Amino acid sequence: MLKLRNGVSLVALALMAGGGMARADEAADLAAMIAAAKAEPPITVYAVTGKIVETAEAFSKAYGLQATGKKVNESEQAELMIREAQAGNVVGDLAVAGDLAVVMGQLIPEGIAETWLPPDLAGSIAPGAQNPLIIVSDPHVWAYNTAVYDKCPVSNVWELTEPKWHGKVAMMDPLAKPAYADWFNQLETHHDAEMAAAYAAQYGKAFDASAGSATAAWVAALAANAPLISDSTGVSDAVGAPGQTEPFFGIMSTAKFRDNLTGKTALGICAGLQPFEGWLYPGVGALATGSKSPNAARLFVHFLLSAEGIAPQTIDGKVSSNTSLPPDPNEVSGVGTHLDKLMVYDTATAVEDLDRRQDWQDAWRLALSK
């Protein structure tokens, strides 16, 4: 029988505790975790995608446990977890694809949340995605209207700061979607050389860094070029809606490409765009430390890292951190062949992203007003 560090069996501890507070050791086998989970109350899982409802139903059926999935956006996830912890009344046992910077910079340091790596899957998850555990990544890609253009009309992100694309670039609001402000910081922290190289490729001269980073200059110039700021549906419609003669160019989640199937959009990934064709938005698994069902919540994490558990999301282009799971062959955007051209989020500087978030938002707001 599986033993905890203190020598007490996991299942026995679950029974002695009335089934509420048992925790599986990190070396626990799956059978013991399932047994302990069955003695715990039902769980609720927050996620930014509505597909979590379907996933929770599949999990409940697979293990004979009760799980409820709720679609909750990033900022609301963090707020709920903080308030629930303060009230001593945890409702959300697990948050998926929440605000990584807030999870790393606030929820974990304050003891509100933790992450957990399934030991039996560690060999299939890249080291950079293990601590914190990234469950899935959402590709946000630069896209164009394939009904109007035979190929992507943009080859370099610096073109988007020029008069030709004035008022014709669509994207979500970095002031309302903090992940985009974090993206800016990731670019500056880890890829400013690539941004400067893209500038040199576009203009035939080296970027003058005396006034600051290439990334900061690009962000300011992009904001000053009057982009269309909208929600995810507004962005995809502006770029991909049929019947346009001069459609927008924009950046969005590959999940929006599913509208291509109904003819609502004609979207294509901008292949070859310098320096990146987009970026991967990481979804961390944040376990509420005050959960009365820690084993069930961890079991849900394990389920999400399986083919069955992540299938509702990979059909939309999302990428599992379990490298043994290939991209869904029926996914519409074809992002699986573009993954090496996307910026990968470096979780090592997530706290710095949080610290700099307001600076990037202020810079964006100031440039927009010019």
C-alpha positions as CSV (number, residue, x, y, z in Angstrom):
1,M,0.0,0.0,0.0
2,L,1.2,3.5,-0.8
3,K,2.9,5.3,2.1
4,L,3.1,9.0,3.0
5,R,6.4,10.4,4.3
6,N,5.3,9.7,7.9
7,G,4.6,6.1,7.1
8,V,0.8,6.4,7.3
9,S,-1.0,5.0,4.3
10,L,-2.8,7.5,2.1
11,V,-6.1,5.6,2.0
12,A,-6.0,5.1,5.8
13,L,-5.3,8.8,6.4
14,A,-8.2,9.6,4.1
15,L,-10.5,7.4,6.1
16,M,-9.3,8.8,9.5
17,A,-9.8,12.4,8.3
18,G,-13.3,11.7,7.1
19,G,-12.2,11.9,3.5
20,G,-11.7,15.7,3.6
21,M,-8.1,16.6,3.9
22,A,-5.9,13.7,2.6
23,R,-3.1,14.7,0.3
24,A,-1.3,12.3,-2.1
25,D,2.5,12.3,-1.8
26,E,4.3,13.4,-4.9
27,A,5.4,9.9,-5.4
28,A,1.9,8.5,-5.2
29,D,0.6,6.1,-7.7
30,L,-2.5,6.9,-9.6
31,A,-4.6,4.2,-8.0
32,A,-4.0,5.5,-4.5
33,M,-4.8,9.0,-5.6
34,I,-8.1,7.9,-7.1
35,A,-9.0,6.0,-3.9
36,A,-8.3,9.1,-1.8
37,A,-10.2,11.4,-4.2
38,K,-13.3,9.2,-3.9
39,A,-13.4,10.1,-0.2
40,E,-13.4,13.8,-0.9
41,P,-16.1,16.3,-1.7
42,P,-16.9,17.3,-5.4
43,I,-14.6,19.8,-7.0
44,T,-15.0,23.0,-9.1
45,V,-12.5,24.0,-11.7
46,Y,-12.1,27.5,-13.2
47,A,-10.7,28.0,-16.7
48,V,-10.7,30.7,-19.3
49,T,-12.2,28.4,-21.9
50,G,-15.8,27.2,-21.9
51,K,-14.4,23.8,-22.9
52,I,-13.7,23.2,-19.2
53,V,-17.4,22.3,-18.8
54,E,-17.0,19.4,-21.2
55,T,-13.8,18.4,-19.7
56,A,-15.2,18.3,-16.2
57,E,-18.1,16.0,-17.4
58,A,-15.6,13.7,-19.0
59,F,-13.5,13.6,-15.8
60,S,-16.6,12.8,-13.7
61,K,-17.5,9.9,-16.1
62,A,-13.9,8.6,-16.2
63,Y,-13.4,8.4,-12.4
64,G,-16.9,8.3,-10.9
65,L,-16.2,11.6,-9.2
66,Q,-18.2,14.9,-9.4
67,A,-16.5,17.8,-11.0
68,T,-17.9,21.1,-12.3
69,G,-16.2,23.3,-14.8
70,K,-16.8,27.1,-14.9
71,K,-15.5,29.5,-17.5
72,V,-13.9,32.4,-15.6
73,N,-11.5,34.9,-17.2
74,E,-7.9,35.4,-15.9
75,S,-8.4,38.4,-13.6
76,E,-11.6,37.0,-12.1
77,Q,-9.9,33.7,-11.4
78,A,-7.2,35.4,-9.3
79,E,-9.8,37.6,-7.5
80,L,-12.0,34.6,-6.7
81,M,-9.1,32.6,-5.4
82,I,-7.9,35.5,-3.2
83,R,-11.3,36.2,-1.8
84,E,-12.2,32.5,-1.2
85,A,-8.9,32.0,0.6
86,Q,-9.5,35.1,2.8
87,A,-13.0,33.9,3.6
88,G,-11.8,30.3,4.4
89,N,-14.4,29.1,1.9
90,V,-12.7,27.6,-1.2
91,V,-15.0,27.0,-4.1
92,G,-12.5,26.8,-6.9
93,D,-10.3,23.9,-6.1
94,L,-8.2,24.4,-9.3
95,A,-7.7,27.2,-11.7
96,V,-6.5,26.4,-15.2
97,A,-4.9,29.0,-17.7
98,G,-5.2,31.7,-15.1
99,D,-3.0,34.8,-14.9
100,L,0.5,33.2,-14.6
101,A,2.2,36.4,-13.4
102,V,-0.3,36.8,-10.6
103,V,-0.1,33.1,-9.7
104,M,3.7,33.3,-9.5
105,G,3.9,36.8,-8.0
106,Q,1.0,36.7,-5.5
107,L,-1.0,33.5,-5.1
108,I,1.9,31.1,-4.5
109,P,4.0,33.5,-2.3
110,E,0.9,34.2,-0.2
111,G,0.1,30.5,0.2
112,I,-3.2,30.8,-1.7
113,A,-2.2,28.4,-4.5
114,E,0.4,25.9,-5.4
115,T,1.3,23.8,-8.4
116,W,1.9,20.1,-8.7
117,L,3.8,18.0,-11.2
118,P,2.4,14.4,-11.7
119,P,5.5,12.3,-11.1
120,D,4.6,9.7,-13.7
121,L,4.4,12.4,-16.4
122,A,7.6,14.4,-15.5
123,G,9.6,12.7,-18.2
124,S,7.1,14.0,-20.9
125,I,7.1,17.6,-19.7
126,A,9.8,20.1,-20.6
127,P,11.8,21.4,-17.6
128,G,10.7,24.9,-18.3
129,A,7.0,23.9,-18.0
130,Q,7.4,21.9,-14.7
131,N,7.7,24.5,-12.0
132,P,5.1,26.0,-12.1
133,L,3.4,23.3,-14.0
134,I,2.1,24.6,-17.3
135,I,-0.8,22.4,-18.4
136,V,-1.5,23.9,-21.8
137,S,-0.4,26.8,-23.9
138,D,-2.7,28.9,-26.1
139,P,-1.1,30.1,-29.3
140,H,-1.9,33.7,-30.1
141,V,-0.9,34.2,-33.8
142,W,-0.7,37.0,-36.3
143,A,-3.4,36.3,-38.9
144,Y,-4.8,37.6,-42.2
145,N,-7.8,37.2,-44.4
146,T,-7.1,34.4,-46.8
147,A,-10.2,35.3,-49.0
148,V,-8.5,38.6,-49.9
149,Y,-4.8,37.8,-49.8
150,D,-3.0,34.8,-51.5
151,K,-0.3,35.0,-48.9
152,C,0.3,37.0,-45.7
153,P,0.5,40.8,-46.6
154,V,3.0,41.4,-43.8
155,S,6.5,40.0,-43.4
156,N,7.8,42.0,-40.5
157,V,6.1,43.3,-37.3
158,W,7.6,46.7,-37.8
159,E,5.4,47.2,-40.9
160,L,2.5,47.4,-38.5
161,T,3.8,50.7,-37.3
162,E,3.8,52.3,-40.7
163,P,1.1,54.4,-42.4
164,K,0.0,51.6,-44.6
165,W,-1.4,49.8,-41.6
166,H,-2.6,52.9,-39.7
167,G,-5.9,52.0,-38.1
168,K,-5.9,48.5,-39.7
169,V,-4.3,46.3,-37.0
170,A,-6.7,44.5,-34.7
171,M,-5.8,43.1,-31.3
172,M,-7.1,42.7,-27.7
173,D,-6.6,45.5,-25.3
174,P,-3.4,45.2,-23.2
175,L,-5.2,47.4,-20.5
176,A,-8.0,44.8,-20.2
177,K,-6.0,41.7,-21.2
178,P,-2.9,41.9,-19.0
179,A,-1.3,38.9,-20.7
180,Y,-0.6,41.2,-23.6
181,A,1.3,43.6,-21.4
182,D,3.2,40.6,-20.1
183,W,3.9,39.6,-23.7
184,F,5.6,42.9,-24.2
185,N,7.8,42.4,-21.2
186,Q,8.7,38.9,-22.3
187,L,9.7,40.3,-25.7
188,E,11.9,43.0,-24.1
189,T,13.4,40.7,-21.4
190,H,14.2,37.7,-23.6
191,H,13.9,38.7,-27.3
192,D,14.8,42.3,-27.7
193,A,17.8,41.3,-29.9
194,E,15.3,39.7,-32.3
195,M,13.1,42.8,-32.3
196,A,16.1,44.9,-33.1
197,A,17.2,42.5,-35.8
198,A,13.7,42.7,-37.3
199,Y,14.0,46.5,-37.3
200,A,17.3,46.3,-39.2
201,A,15.8,43.9,-41.7
202,Q,12.9,46.2,-42.4
203,Y,14.8,49.5,-42.6
204,G,18.3,48.5,-43.6
205,K,20.0,50.1,-40.6
206,A,20.7,49.2,-37.0
207,F,18.2,50.1,-34.3
208,D,19.4,53.0,-32.2
209,A,19.1,51.8,-28.7
210,S,20.2,55.0,-27.1
211,A,16.6,55.9,-26.2
212,G,15.5,52.5,-25.0
213,S,14.7,49.0,-26.1
214,A,13.6,47.9,-29.6
215,T,10.5,46.3,-28.0
216,A,9.5,49.5,-26.2
217,A,9.9,51.5,-29.4
218,W,7.8,49.0,-31.3
219,V,5.0,48.9,-28.7
220,A,4.8,52.7,-28.6
221,A,4.8,52.9,-32.4
222,L,2.1,50.2,-32.7
223,A,-0.1,52.0,-30.2
224,A,0.4,55.3,-31.9
225,N,-0.7,53.8,-35.2
226,A,-4.3,53.6,-34.0
227,P,-4.9,49.9,-33.7
228,L,-8.5,48.6,-33.4
229,I,-8.9,47.4,-29.9
230,S,-11.6,44.8,-29.3
231,D,-12.5,41.5,-27.7
232,S,-11.4,38.2,-29.2
233,T,-14.5,37.9,-31.4
234,G,-14.2,41.5,-32.6
235,V,-10.6,40.9,-33.6
236,S,-11.3,37.7,-35.5
237,D,-14.3,39.3,-37.3
238,A,-12.3,42.4,-38.3
239,V,-9.6,40.3,-39.8
240,G,-11.4,37.3,-41.2
241,A,-15.0,38.3,-42.0
242,P,-15.9,37.6,-45.7
243,G,-16.8,40.4,-48.1
244,Q,-14.1,42.8,-47.2
245,T,-11.8,44.5,-49.7
246,E,-9.3,45.9,-47.1
247,P,-9.5,43.7,-44.0
248,F,-7.6,44.2,-40.8
249,F,-4.5,42.3,-39.9
250,G,-4.4,41.1,-36.3
251,I,-3.3,38.8,-33.5
252,M,-5.7,36.3,-31.9
253,S,-6.0,32.9,-30.3
254,T,-6.1,30.0,-32.7
255,A,-9.4,29.0,-31.1
256,K,-11.0,31.7,-33.3
257,F,-10.0,29.8,-36.4
258,R,-12.9,27.3,-35.8
259,D,-15.2,29.9,-37.4
260,N,-13.5,29.1,-40.7
261,L,-15.5,25.8,-40.7
262,T,-18.8,27.7,-41.0
263,G,-17.6,30.4,-43.4
264,K,-17.9,33.1,-40.8
265,T,-14.2,33.8,-41.2
266,A,-11.3,33.1,-43.6
267,L,-8.3,33.2,-41.3
268,G,-4.7,32.2,-42.0
269,I,-1.6,32.2,-39.9
270,C,1.0,34.7,-41.1
271,A,3.8,32.4,-42.1
272,G,7.3,33.7,-42.0
273,L,6.6,36.9,-40.1
274,Q,9.7,38.3,-38.4
275,P,10.7,37.9,-35.7
276,F,7.8,35.7,-34.5
277,E,4.5,34.6,-35.9
278,G,2.9,34.9,-32.5
279,W,3.4,33.7,-29.0
280,L,2.3,30.9,-26.6
281,Y,0.2,32.0,-23.7
282,P,0.8,29.5,-20.8
283,G,-2.0,28.1,-18.7
284,V,-0.7,27.2,-15.3
285,G,-2.5,24.7,-13.0
286,A,-3.1,26.6,-9.8
287,L,-4.3,24.3,-7.0
288,A,-6.1,26.1,-4.1
289,T,-4.2,25.3,-0.9
290,G,-7.4,25.5,1.1
291,S,-9.2,22.9,-1.0
292,K,-11.0,20.1,0.9
293,S,-10.4,17.9,-2.2
294,P,-6.7,18.1,-2.9
295,N,-6.4,14.6,-4.3
296,A,-9.4,15.1,-6.7
297,A,-7.9,18.4,-7.8
298,R,-4.5,16.8,-8.5
299,L,-6.2,14.0,-10.3
300,F,-7.9,16.6,-12.5
301,V,-4.5,18.0,-13.3
302,H,-3.4,14.5,-14.3
303,F,-6.5,14.1,-16.4
304,L,-5.8,17.4,-18.2
305,L,-2.4,16.1,-19.2
306,S,-3.9,13.1,-20.9
307,A,-5.2,12.8,-24.5
308,E,-8.8,12.5,-23.4
309,G,-8.6,15.4,-20.9
310,I,-7.0,17.9,-23.2
311,A,-8.8,16.9,-26.4
312,P,-11.5,19.6,-26.2
313,Q,-8.8,22.2,-26.2
314,T,-6.3,20.8,-28.7
315,I,-9.0,20.8,-31.3
316,D,-8.8,24.6,-30.9
317,G,-5.1,24.7,-31.4
318,K,-4.0,24.7,-27.8
319,V,-0.8,22.8,-27.1
320,S,-0.5,20.3,-24.2
321,S,2.7,20.4,-22.1
322,N,2.7,16.6,-22.3
323,T,5.1,16.3,-25.3
324,S,3.9,12.8,-25.9
325,L,0.5,14.2,-27.1
326,P,0.7,15.4,-30.7
327,P,-1.3,18.4,-32.1
328,D,-4.9,17.5,-33.1
329,P,-4.8,16.6,-36.8
330,N,-8.3,18.0,-37.3
331,E,-7.4,21.4,-35.8
332,V,-8.3,24.2,-38.3
333,S,-5.4,26.7,-38.1
334,G,-2.6,24.2,-38.7
335,V,-0.6,25.9,-35.8
336,G,1.1,22.6,-35.2
337,T,3.5,23.3,-38.1
338,H,4.2,26.8,-36.8
339,L,5.1,26.1,-33.2
340,D,8.9,26.7,-33.7
341,K,8.1,30.2,-35.0
342,L,6.2,31.3,-31.9
343,M,7.6,33.1,-28.9
344,V,7.7,30.7,-25.9
345,Y,6.8,32.3,-22.6
346,D,9.6,32.0,-20.0
347,T,8.1,31.4,-16.6
348,A,11.3,32.2,-14.9
349,T,10.6,35.9,-15.2
350,A,6.8,35.8,-14.5
351,V,7.2,37.8,-11.3
352,E,9.1,40.5,-13.2
353,D,6.3,40.5,-15.8
354,L,3.9,41.3,-13.0
355,D,6.1,44.0,-11.6
356,R,6.4,45.7,-15.0
357,R,2.8,45.2,-16.1
358,Q,1.6,48.6,-15.0
359,D,4.6,50.2,-16.7
360,W,3.8,48.6,-20.1
361,Q,0.1,49.5,-19.7
362,D,1.0,53.1,-18.9
363,A,3.3,53.2,-21.9
364,W,0.6,51.8,-24.2
365,R,-2.0,54.2,-22.9
366,L,0.3,57.2,-23.4
367,A,1.1,56.2,-26.9
368,L,-2.5,55.7,-27.8
369,S,-3.3,59.2,-26.8
370,K,-0.8,60.8,-29.1
